Protein backbone atom coordinates (compact mmCIF):
# COMPACT_ATOMS: atom_id res chain seq x y z
CA UNK A 1 0.00 0.00 0.00
CA UNK A 2 2.83 2.39 0.82
CA UNK A 3 4.49 2.11 -2.58
CA UNK A 4 1.22 2.33 -4.51
CA UNK A 5 0.12 5.39 -2.55
CA UNK A 6 3.49 7.08 -2.84
CA UNK A 7 3.91 6.65 -6.59
CA UNK A 8 0.31 7.51 -7.45
CA UNK A 9 0.27 10.66 -5.29
CA UNK A 10 3.74 11.76 -6.40
CA UNK A 11 2.86 11.23 -10.06
CA UNK A 12 -0.38 13.18 -9.77
CA UNK A 13 1.32 16.04 -7.94
CA UNK A 14 4.09 16.18 -10.54
CA UNK A 15 1.54 16.34 -13.36
CA UNK A 16 -0.44 19.00 -11.50
CA UNK A 17 2.68 21.09 -11.02
CA UNK A 18 3.93 22.71 -7.90
CA UNK A 19 6.74 24.62 -6.28
CA UNK A 20 9.58 22.07 -6.30
CA UNK A 21 9.74 18.31 -6.77
CA UNK A 22 11.21 17.54 -3.33
CA UNK A 23 8.36 19.33 -1.58
CA UNK A 24 5.90 17.27 -3.60
CA UNK A 25 7.86 14.13 -2.69
CA UNK A 26 7.50 15.00 1.00
CA UNK A 27 3.74 15.40 0.60
CA UNK A 28 3.59 12.05 -1.20
CA UNK A 29 5.63 10.35 1.55
CA UNK A 30 3.41 11.68 4.33
CA UNK A 31 0.24 10.80 2.41
CA UNK A 32 1.53 7.28 1.76
CA UNK A 33 2.44 6.82 5.42
CA UNK A 34 -0.99 7.99 6.60
CA UNK A 35 -2.88 5.79 4.15
CA UNK A 36 -0.74 2.79 5.07
CA UNK A 37 -1.50 3.30 8.76
CA UNK A 38 -5.19 3.79 8.04
CA UNK A 39 -5.25 0.54 6.06
CA UNK A 40 -3.46 -1.25 8.88
CA UNK A 41 -6.00 -0.19 11.51
CA UNK A 42 -9.19 -0.27 9.42
CA UNK A 43 -11.43 -3.18 10.28
CA UNK A 44 -13.72 -5.44 8.26
CA UNK A 45 -12.87 -4.08 4.82
CA UNK A 46 -13.56 -0.46 5.70
CA UNK A 47 -10.17 0.54 4.33
CA UNK A 48 -11.86 0.88 0.95
CA UNK A 49 -13.62 3.95 2.33
CA UNK A 50 -11.09 5.23 4.85
CA UNK A 51 -7.92 5.16 2.72
CA UNK A 52 -9.17 7.52 -0.02
CA UNK A 53 -10.69 9.81 2.62
CA UNK A 54 -7.43 9.93 4.57
CA UNK A 55 -5.41 10.57 1.41
CA UNK A 56 -7.77 13.35 0.38
CA UNK A 57 -7.63 15.02 3.79
CA UNK A 58 -3.83 14.92 3.94
CA UNK A 59 -3.37 16.14 0.38
CA UNK A 60 -5.87 18.97 0.80
CA UNK A 61 -4.17 20.08 3.99
CA UNK A 62 -0.71 20.18 2.42
CA UNK A 63 -1.85 21.64 -0.90
CA UNK A 64 -3.58 24.42 1.00
CA UNK A 65 -0.37 25.07 2.92
CA UNK A 66 1.82 25.23 -0.18
CA UNK A 67 -0.65 27.34 -2.15
CA UNK A 68 0.50 30.29 -0.04
CA UNK A 69 4.12 29.88 -1.23
C-alpha positions in Angstrom: 0.0 0.0 0.0 2.8 2.4 0.8 4.5 2.1 -2.6 1.2 2.3 -4.5 0.1 5.4 -2.5 3.5 7.1 -2.8 3.9 6.6 -6.6 0.3 7.5 -7.5 0.3 10.7 -5.3 3.7 11.8 -6.4 2.9 11.2 -10.1 -0.4 13.2 -9.8 1.3 16.0 -7.9 4.1 16.2 -10.5 1.5 16.3 -13.4 -0.4 19.0 -11.5 2.7 21.1 -11.0 3.9 22.7 -7.9 6.7 24.6 -6.3 9.6 22.1 -6.3 9.7 18.3 -6.8 11.2 17.5 -3.3 8.4 19.3 -1.6 5.9 17.3 -3.6 7.9 14.1 -2.7 7.5 15.0 1.0 3.7 15.4 0.6 3.6 12.0 -1.2 5.6 10.3 1.6 3.4 11.7 4.3 0.2 10.8 2.4 1.5 7.3 1.8 2.4 6.8 5.4 -1.0 8.0 6.6 -2.9 5.8 4.2 -0.7 2.8 5.1 -1.5 3.3 8.8 -5.2 3.8 8.0 -5.3 0.5 6.1 -3.5 -1.2 8.9 -6.0 -0.2 11.5 -9.2 -0.3 9.4 -11.4 -3.2 10.3 -13.7 -5.4 8.3 -12.9 -4.1 4.8 -13.6 -0.5 5.7 -10.2 0.5 4.3 -11.9 0.9 0.9 -13.6 4.0 2.3 -11.1 5.2 4.9 -7.9 5.2 2.7 -9.2 7.5 0.0 -10.7 9.8 2.6 -7.4 9.9 4.6 -5.4 10.6 1.4 -7.8 13.4 0.4 -7.6 15.0 3.8 -3.8 14.9 3.9 -3.4 16.1 0.4 -5.9 19.0 0.8 -4.2 20.1 4.0 -0.7 20.2 2.4 -1.8 21.6 -0.9 -3.6 24.4 1.0 -0.4 25.1 2.9 1.8 25.2 -0.2 -0.7 27.3 -2.1 0.5 30.3 0.0 4.1 29.9 -1.2 
